[in-house]
Each structure stands twice: as structure tokens, then as C-alpha cells.
């Protein structure tokens, strides 16, 4: 795992389309960040580094909503916050 972490974490979808896809698939979707560690998160598709887009199997272009920052991520077993909101 990146940064030597050996933990699993999950985020809850806030986007209706993402929720519908997870419901249809029957399991959580696996995704990565749209930025490299330490870089600011992009707010639009055109803000994603082209080499990252080339490495993806696919993406959903849509609104980032009213969120001012990326969502919180917690470690699955302990509940420890890995990335704050």
C-alpha cells in the first residue's frame, strides 16, 4: 500500500450516482485518489495529472458537490482517521 501503510479503509459515497453503482454492483467500488500524495486534490477532471488518467480503467465525470475538501477516510478496524475531512 502507498506510504508503507498496511491498513484497509473505506469512505462512504456522497454522490447519488456512485451510490447507485455500488447498489447495482452489490459491493463497494474501489478507487484511488485523483492526485499524488502531497498534491492538492483536483476539483475538476481537467485538473487530474494526465499520467494518472492514463493509468485508470475508467472514471465518472461529475460534480464534486458542495464539499470544500476530500471526504474523511477511517481505518476499517480501529476507526482511526487516516484523512480528515
C-alpha positions in Angstrom: 0.0 0.0 0.0 1.2 3.6 -0.5 3.4 5.2 2.2 4.0 1.7 3.7 0.6 1.5 5.3 -0.9 -1.9 5.9 -4.4 -0.9 6.6 -7.7 -1.0 4.8 -10.0 2.0 4.8 -13.3 2.9 3.3 -15.2 6.1 2.5 -19.0 6.4 2.1 -20.2 7.7 -1.2 -21.8 11.1 -1.1 -22.7 11.1 -4.8 -26.1 9.6 -5.8 -24.6 8.0 -9.0 -21.8 6.4 -7.0 -24.4 5.1 -4.5 -26.5 3.6 -7.3 -23.4 2.0 -8.9 -22.5 0.4 -5.6 -26.0 -0.8 -5.1 -26.1 -2.3 -8.6 -22.7 -4.0 -8.2 -23.6 -5.2 -4.7 -20.3 -4.1 -3.1 -18.2 -1.0 -2.6 -16.3 0.4 -5.5 -12.6 0.5 -5.4 -11.0 3.9 -6.2 -7.8 5.8 -5.7 -7.2 9.4 -5.1 -7.2 11.7 -8.1 -3.9 13.2 -7.0 -0.4 12.1 -5.9 0.3 12.2 -2.2 1.0 15.7 -1.1 -0.5 17.3 -4.2 -3.8 19.3 -3.8 -6.9 17.4 -4.8 -8.3 18.4 -8.2 -11.8 19.8 -8.3 -12.4 19.1 -12.0 -11.4 16.3 -14.4 -9.0 18.6 -16.3 -7.1 19.1 -13.0 -6.0 15.5 -12.8 -2.5 14.8 -13.9 -2.6 13.1 -17.4 -0.4 10.2 -16.4 -2.9 9.3 -13.6 -5.8 9.4 -16.1 -3.8 7.1 -18.4 -3.5 4.6 -15.6 -7.2 4.4 -14.8 -9.7 1.8 -16.1 -12.4 4.4 -16.0 -13.8 7.4 -14.2 -17.1 9.2 -13.6 -17.1 12.8 -14.5 -19.4 14.8 -12.3 -19.9 17.5 -9.8 -17.8 17.5 -6.6 -20.8 18.8 -4.8 -20.7 21.4 -2.0 -17.8 19.7 -0.3 -14.9 22.1 0.4 -12.4 19.2 0.9 -12.0 15.5 0.3 -14.1 13.2 2.5 -12.9 11.7 5.7 -11.3 8.2 5.5 -11.1 5.9 8.5 -9.2 2.7 9.1 -11.7 -0.1 9.0 -10.8 -2.0 12.2 -9.9 0.8 14.6 -11.9 3.6 13.2 -8.8 5.8 13.3 -9.0 8.8 11.0 -6.4 8.4 8.2 -7.5 11.6 6.4 -9.7 14.2 8.0 -12.5 16.0 6.2 
